[in-house]
Amino acid sequence: MKNIAAAFVFFTRLPFWRLKAFNVPAEYFKQVINYWAVAGWLTAGVMAGVLWCTAHILPYSIAVVLAIVSRLLITGALHEDGLADFFDGFGGGTTRERTLDIMKDSHIGTYGVLSLILYFLLFYLLLSHLDLHLACLVILAADPLCKFITSLVTLVLPYARNAETSKSKTVYNKMSVKTAAVSIIFGVFPLVLLLNIHFWLAILFPIFVFIGLIFLMKKKIQGYTGDCCGATFLMCELSFYLGIAAISNFV
């Protein structure tokens, strides 16, 4: 439970730290990526809830924007910051050291700005393409599923920095059999439970994106960083929505 509590504290900006049960030792934050999918249940639940409620009183397009904003508020745009840093670093860095330095720089560059514009544009259009009921179900499935897929990075790549040079001062532990079982349950269960079986094929999209990004990270920086995790999650999630949209056109 302390590992799960650490994941909620690390991946959200909600004041869990005010509660005694969430005051966990720093060592538990090394496991947060392995329990990322658990935190996805909270962020997905809030986002889907906001979309469902606001869509009944506001135009659907506005409800979609508010749903996206709700997750940004909960996470403090943590993953979007990673996306921008990832594109700045991988787009502008010509060496491993230069790529890592750019990603750590707090200033945003051209690649980062463009990545955020294109990401939010696609995310908005894909959510708007789905009807309200399906959109809410996909949100509940996509968030934890793609966080689970992204967490597998610890199994195939080493951390590219150390605790001193990491922005969060945390180096994630490699996923164990126990943590893998928890992550699989929380990551895959919503997909199986909520979506019709013909939509399950959409999982191939984030898997291919994940594999492609793993090869890119291995080539450029010989490992991964926290920014890489945030960017990978968002791109995997976006690809899952693309898969859902494509499948929905044929059913």
N, C-alpha and C positions, 0 to 999 in steps of 0.2 A: 504493500500500500504506500510505503514511503517513496518508492520509485514512481508510482502514478502521481502522487502529490507533487513530486519534483517536476514531472512533465507538465502538469497544469500551471505551476508557477513559472516555469521557463518559457512555455510556448503561448502564454496569454498575458494580458495586462490587467486581468481582473484581480482584485485585492485579496487573493487567497492567503497571502503572507500574514494577514491580520488574524487568521485562524491558527490556533496552536497546532492542529493536526498537519498543517502545511509548512511548519517550520522544521524543515528536514536538513540534516548535515550536508555539507558541500559535496561529499563523495557520491551522493545519490544523483547529482546532476550529471555525472558521467554516463548515466544510463538513460537519460531522457529521450534520446533518439530511438531507443528500443521500445519506448512506450508512447511514441509520437502518435500512433494510431488511436490510442485511448483519448488523448487530448482532441483528436479529430472528431470524436463523438460530440464534444461540447461545441466546438466551432461550427460544425455542420448543423447541429441541432438549432443553434441560435440563428444561423443564416437561413435555414429552411423555415423556421418559425416566423422570422421577420418577413420573408417573401410571402408566405401563406397569409399572414394577417394583413399586411399592407395591400396585397393584391385585391382584397375584398373591399377596400375603401378608396384605392387610388388606381390610376391607370397602370397597366401591367409593366410598362417600360420603366416607370418611376419606382415601382416595387422592386424590380430587378436591381436598379441602382442602389436602393436602400439596403437590399440584402447584401450586396457586395460591400457596401460601406460598413455594415454591421460587423462583418468578419475583420475588416481592417481595424476597426476600433478595438475588437477583442484581442487581436494579435499584436497590435501596435505596428502594423505593416512590416512585421519581422521578415516574412518570406519575400515580400515585394522588395524590401531593401536588399535581400540576398540576390534576387533576380537582377536588379540594376547593377550591383557590384560584380556579379558573375559576367554579365555581358560587357561591362567596362573592362574587366580584367582579361577575359578571353578574346575580346575584340581588339584591345589595344596593346596587350602584352606580347612581346616577341620572344621572351625567355621565361623560364619558370619563375625566377626571382622577381622579374618585372611584373608578371601576371599576378603574383601573390601580393606584391606591394600595391598595385592598382586596386585590387579587391579590398584591401584594408583601408585605403584612402576614403575618408568620409565624404569627399566631394563627388558629385555625380557627373558623368561625362555624356557625350553624344550617344554612345551605344546604350548606356543605361536608360536615358530618356526615351529613346526609340523603343527599347524593349518593353518599358512600362506602358507606353501609348498603345503599342500593338497588342500587348497582353490584355489590357483592360477592354480594348475595342473588341477583340475576339471573344473574351469572356462574356461581355455584355450581349453580343450578338448571338452567341450559342445558347445562353440562358433564355434570351427572348424568343428564340426559335422553338423552345419546348413549351408545351402547355403547362399550366400551373401545377397540376397534380404530378406529372412526370418530372418536372423541374425540381420539385421538393424532394422526391424520391432519389433523383440522381445526385443532388447535393448531399443527402445523407449517406449515400454510398461512395461517392467520389472522394470526398475529403479524407476519411480514414483509410480507404483503399490505397490511394496514391501516397499517403504518408507511410503506410506499411511498405509499399514497393520501394520508396526512397530510402527507408531505413536499412534496406538490404545492402546499401553502399558499404557499410562497415565490414561486410563479409568478403568483399572483392577488392577494396582499396584501403590503403593506410591513410591516416590523417596526415595532411600535407604540412601542417604546422606543428608546434608544440604548445604546451599550456601557456608559456610566457608570451608567445607571439599571436596566440588566438585572440580574436576580438572579445569573445565571451569568457576567456581564461579557462575554458573547459575543453578537454579532449575526450571524445565519446569512447565508451567501452565497446568492444566488439560484441555483436549479438551472440548470446548463448542459446542452448537448446530451450531452456526455460523461457527466456525473454522472446525467443522466436515463436513459441507456442502462443504466448499472450498476444503478441503482435499480429499473428495470423488470425486469431479469433476475432479480435477487435477490428482488424483491417478488412477481412473478407466477409464476415458475417452479415453486415448491412447489404452488401451486394447480392448475396444469395437470398436473403430474406425479403428484400424490398423490390428488386427488379425482376421482371419476367426473364425467363431463361434465354430468349433470343437477344437480350441486351448484354448478356454475359460476354459475348464475343468482343465487346468494346474494351475488355481488359487487355487485349493484344496491343492496343494503341499505346498505353503508358508503358507496357513492357518493352516495346521496341524503342520508345523514346529513352527509357532508362538505360537500356543497353548501349544506345548510341552515345549518350552523355557519359557513360562510364568509360568508353573508349576515348572520348575527347578529353576527359579529365586525366586519364592515365597518360595520354600523349603530352598534354600541356603542362601539368603540374605533378604528375606521378602520385596522385592522391586526391583527396577531397577536403573541403573546408565547410564551415557552417553555411557560408554563402552558397556554396555548391548544392548543399542539401535544400536550402530554401528555393533556389532556382529550379532544381530538379523536381521538387514537389509540384510547383506551379505549372511547369511544362508538362509533367505527367498528367496532372489533373486536367489541364486544357485539352490534351490529346484524348483523354477519356470522354470529355464532352463532345469532341469532334466525332469520336466513334459512335456515341449515343445518337448524335444528330444524323449521322450517315445511316445508321440502322433504322432510325425512326422514319426515314423517307421510304423504306421498303416494307414496313409492317403496318 
